[in-house]
Amino acid sequence: MGTPVDFLKQRAPDRSVADMLADIFRKRILEGEYLPGMRLVEPDMTELYGVSRGPVREAFRRLIAEGLLVAEKHKSPVVRGVGKKQFFQMFEVRSVLEGLAARLAAQAMDDRKKRNWVAQELEKWAPGRSWTEYGFVSANTDLHEGIRRLIDHEVLDDQIQRIAIPGFKAVFLPTVTAADIAASAAQHAAILKAIHDGEGLLAERHMVDHVMDTAQRVTVHFNDELFDRRLRELDRLKADAAV
């Protein structure tokens, strides 16, 4: 049986192992599987993914540079934590960058394939669709990433990744209500329609409003001890499983 990285190599043979590991670790952090305060132990990762230490260390270095991990001398890095004030400020900055991405995407609608993707996304976010909480959160992530792919802007994409919010889904998912989903779906549809119609400034304004609306809703539920409690509970579950 092959290792996880063997499987990934088959799907993306042109990418390095360090690239793939960095993507995996980043996804785990943002989705809250690796919680703020959790230590990513190098030997554990090499064993889990069936790789040597070099690619793991390189992936760690990249995420440290992005601000998702914090280096500690003579220790494995830990997932960076954020306070409530910083949590909200990251949304403020992100709203500006995501708004720019939406405006640039609207300028790319001369490309038929890109325009078709936007049209398909518009159908997905049509009123009346039923969503599960997890399905909605995952589709929300796909939408924002998809808009950035439309513009292929390496610098902008890099800056957005650098202010990625550790454990965002861990905070966001439990707070989602049916009313939130309906409101967010309507906002997504407005963003996509403006992009599809080539209305760059309108798309930008809708995106900024959408991100800041999310910030207001999610930050209300944020508290500085949230991740600490979840991390302690995770440690207890692991200890119970080892007995």
Secondary structure in CASP SS format (residue, H / E / C, confidence):
PFRMAT SS
TARGET T0000
AUTHOR 0000-0000-0000
METHOD secondary structure of the structure
MODEL  1
M C 1.00
G C 1.00
T C 1.00
P H 1.00
V H 1.00
D H 1.00
F H 1.00
L H 1.00
K H 1.00
Q H 1.00
R H 1.00
A C 1.00
P C 1.00
D C 1.00
R C 1.00
S C 1.00
V H 1.00
A H 1.00
D H 1.00
M H 1.00
L H 1.00
A H 1.00
D H 1.00
I H 1.00
F H 1.00
R H 1.00
K H 1.00
R H 1.00
I H 1.00
L H 1.00
E C 1.00
G C 1.00
E C 1.00
Y C 1.00
L C 1.00
P C 1.00
G C 1.00
M C 1.00
R E 1.00
L C 1.00
V C 1.00
E H 1.00
P H 1.00
D H 1.00
M H 1.00
T H 1.00
E H 1.00
L H 1.00
Y H 1.00
G C 1.00
V C 1.00
S C 1.00
R H 1.00
G H 1.00
P H 1.00
V H 1.00
R H 1.00
E H 1.00
A H 1.00
F H 1.00
R H 1.00
R H 1.00
L H 1.00
I H 1.00
A H 1.00
E H 1.00
G C 1.00
L C 1.00
L E 1.00
V E 1.00
A E 1.00
E E 1.00
K C 1.00
H C 1.00
K E 1.00
S E 1.00
P E 1.00
V E 1.00
V E 1.00
R C 1.00
G C 1.00
V C 1.00
G C 1.00
K H 1.00
K H 1.00
Q H 1.00
F H 1.00
F H 1.00
Q H 1.00
M H 1.00
F H 1.00
E H 1.00
V H 1.00
R H 1.00
S H 1.00
V H 1.00
L H 1.00
E H 1.00
G H 1.00
L H 1.00
A H 1.00
A H 1.00
R H 1.00
L H 1.00
A H 1.00
A H 1.00
Q C 1.00
A C 1.00
M C 1.00
D C 1.00
D C 1.00
R H 1.00
K H 1.00
K H 1.00
R H 1.00
N H 1.00
W H 1.00
V H 1.00
A H 1.00
Q H 1.00
E H 1.00
L H 1.00
E H 1.00
K H 1.00
W C 1.00
A C 1.00
P C 1.00
G C 1.00
R C 1.00
S C 1.00
W C 1.00
T C 1.00
E H 1.00
Y H 1.00
G H 1.00
F H 1.00
V H 1.00
S H 1.00
A H 1.00
N H 1.00
T H 1.00
D H 1.00
L H 1.00
H H 1.00
E H 1.00
G H 1.00
I H 1.00
R H 1.00
R H 1.00
L H 1.00
I H 1.00
D C 1.00
H C 1.00
E H 1.00
V H 1.00
L H 1.00
D H 1.00
D H 1.00
Q H 1.00
I H 1.00
Q H 1.00
R H 1.00
I C 1.00
A C 1.00
I C 1.00
P C 1.00
G C 1.00
F H 1.00
K H 1.00
A H 1.00
V H 1.00
F H 1.00
L H 1.00
P H 1.00
T H 1.00
V C 1.00
T C 1.00
A H 1.00
A H 1.00
D H 1.00
I H 1.00
A H 1.00
A H 1.00
S H 1.00
A H 1.00
A H 1.00
Q H 1.00
H H 1.00
A H 1.00
A H 1.00
I H 1.00
L H 1.00
K H 1.00
A H 1.00
I H 1.00
H H 1.00
D C 1.00
G C 1.00
E C 1.00
G H 1.00
L H 1.00
L H 1.00
A H 1.00
E H 1.00
R H 1.00
H H 1.00
M H 1.00
V H 1.00
D H 1.00
H H 1.00
V H 1.00
M H 1.00
D H 1.00
T H 1.00
A H 1.00
Q H 1.00
R H 1.00
V H 1.00
T H 1.00
V H 1.00
H C 1.00
F C 1.00
N C 1.00
D C 1.00
E C 1.00
L H 1.00
F H 1.00
D H 1.00
R H 1.00
R H 1.00
L H 1.00
R H 1.00
E H 1.00
L H 1.00
D H 1.00
R H 1.00
L H 1.00
K H 1.00
A H 1.00
D H 1.00
A H 1.00
A H 1.00
V C 1.00
END
